[in-house]
C-alpha cells in the first residue's frame, strides 16, 4: 500500500469510509506550559496496490520523537481491512486516524512523527512545540506578543 496523505490536525475521524479532517496541516503547536498533551490527531490515507492489500493483515507502527528527549510515544496497530462485499472495480482508499490527543510532551522543540507499514517506512511529519505567551505579555527577550 502507498501512503497518499499524512496530516497532523486538530481532529480526524473516519466515517462511512471517508476521512474527515478539522484544522489540518499543524506544524507549530503552542502550549503555555509543559508537560502538556499534544491535543492533535494524525490522519493517514493509504491506496492499496491490489486486492491482496485489502485482504492481508498489516502492521502499522507510529513513533513520535523529540529532538531533546528522543522518544515521546509509540503506537502499534494490527490491521485487517477486508472487502466491502464483492471485489470492487476501483480499489478503495484506506483512511486511518491515530488519536494523539492525550500523548504528552515535556519539552519545547522539534518533534518528528514516523510511520511504518509492515516494517517499511512510509512517511514522516515534523512539527514544533513552542511556548505560548498570553497576548500583551513580554517574553525573556523583551518581545511583546
C-alpha positions in Angstrom: 0.0 0.0 0.0 1.1 3.5 -0.8 0.7 6.4 1.7 -1.3 9.1 -0.2 -1.6 11.6 2.7 -0.3 12.2 6.2 -1.7 15.2 8.0 -1.4 16.4 11.6 -4.7 18.0 12.6 -6.9 19.2 15.4 -9.3 16.3 14.9 -9.7 13.5 12.4 -12.4 10.8 12.2 -13.3 8.0 9.7 -16.9 7.7 8.9 -18.5 5.7 6.1 -15.1 5.1 4.6 -14.2 8.8 4.4 -11.6 10.8 6.2 -13.0 13.9 7.9 -10.3 16.4 9.0 -10.6 19.6 11.1 -7.8 22.0 11.2 -5.3 20.0 9.2 -1.7 20.9 8.5 -0.4 21.6 12.0 3.3 22.3 12.1 3.5 24.5 15.2 1.8 23.5 18.5 1.8 26.2 21.1 1.5 25.3 24.8 1.6 27.8 27.7 3.4 25.3 30.0 4.7 21.8 29.9 4.1 18.9 30.3 1.0 19.2 28.1 -1.0 17.0 25.8 -0.4 17.3 22.1 -4.2 17.6 21.6 -4.0 16.5 17.9 -4.8 13.5 15.7 -2.8 12.0 12.9 -4.8 11.4 9.7 -3.5 8.8 7.2 -4.8 7.8 3.8 -3.4 4.7 2.0 -4.0 3.5 -1.5 -3.9 -0.3 -1.9 -2.0 -1.6 -4.9 -4.1 -4.8 -5.2 -6.9 -6.8 -3.6 -4.2 -8.6 -1.5 -3.5 -5.3 0.3 -7.2 -5.2 1.4 -7.3 -8.9 2.5 -3.9 -9.4 4.1 -3.1 -8.4 7.7 -0.9 -5.3 8.1 1.2 -3.9 10.9 1.2 -0.1 11.4 3.9 1.5 13.6 3.8 5.2 14.6 6.6 6.8 16.6 6.9 10.3 17.9 10.4 11.6 18.7 11.5 14.9 20.1 14.9 16.4 19.3 15.5 16.9 23.1 14.3 13.7 24.8 14.3 11.2 21.9 11.1 9.1 22.0 7.9 10.6 23.2 5.4 7.9 22.2 4.9 4.8 20.0 1.8 3.1 18.8 1.4 -0.4 17.2 -1.8 -1.2 15.3 -2.6 -4.5 13.6 -4.9 -4.0 10.7 -7.1 -6.4 8.8 -9.1 -4.4 6.3 -11.3 -6.8 4.3 -13.5 -6.2 1.4 -16.9 -4.4 1.4 -18.7 -7.3 -0.4 -17.7 -8.2 -3.9 -14.3 -7.2 -5.3 -14.6 -3.5 -6.3 -13.7 -2.3 -9.8 -11.8 0.5 -8.1 -9.8 -0.2 -5.0 -11.0 2.0 -2.2 -8.6 4.3 -0.4 -8.0 3.3 3.2 -8.4 6.2 5.8 -6.9 5.7 9.2 -6.7 8.0 12.2 -4.3 7.8 15.1 -5.5 9.8 18.1 -2.7 11.7 19.8 -5.0 13.9 21.9 -3.6 12.6 25.2 0.0 12.0 24.2 2.1 14.2 26.5 5.1 16.3 25.5 7.5 17.5 28.2 9.9 19.8 26.3 9.7 22.5 23.7 11.4 22.0 20.3 11.2 19.9 17.1 9.3 16.6 17.0 9.1 14.1 14.2 6.3 11.5 13.6 7.4 8.5 11.7 5.0 5.9 10.2 5.9 2.4 9.1 3.6 -0.1 7.3 4.7 -3.7 7.5 8.1 -2.6 8.8 8.7 -0.3 5.7 9.0 3.5 6.3 6.1 5.3 4.5 6.1 8.8 5.8 7.2 11.5 8.3 5.7 14.7 9.7 7.7 17.3 11.5 6.2 19.8 14.0 7.5 22.2 16.6 6.2 22.6 20.2 6.6 26.3 21.2 6.0 28.4 24.2 2.6 30.2 24.1 2.7 33.7 25.5 -0.5 35.5 26.6 -1.5 38.4 24.4 0.3 41.6 25.6 2.9 39.7 27.6 6.7 40.2 27.3 8.9 37.2 27.0 12.6 36.9 28.2 13.9 38.7 25.1 11.6 41.7 25.7 9.4 40.9 22.7 5.7 41.8 23.1 3.1 39.3 22.0 
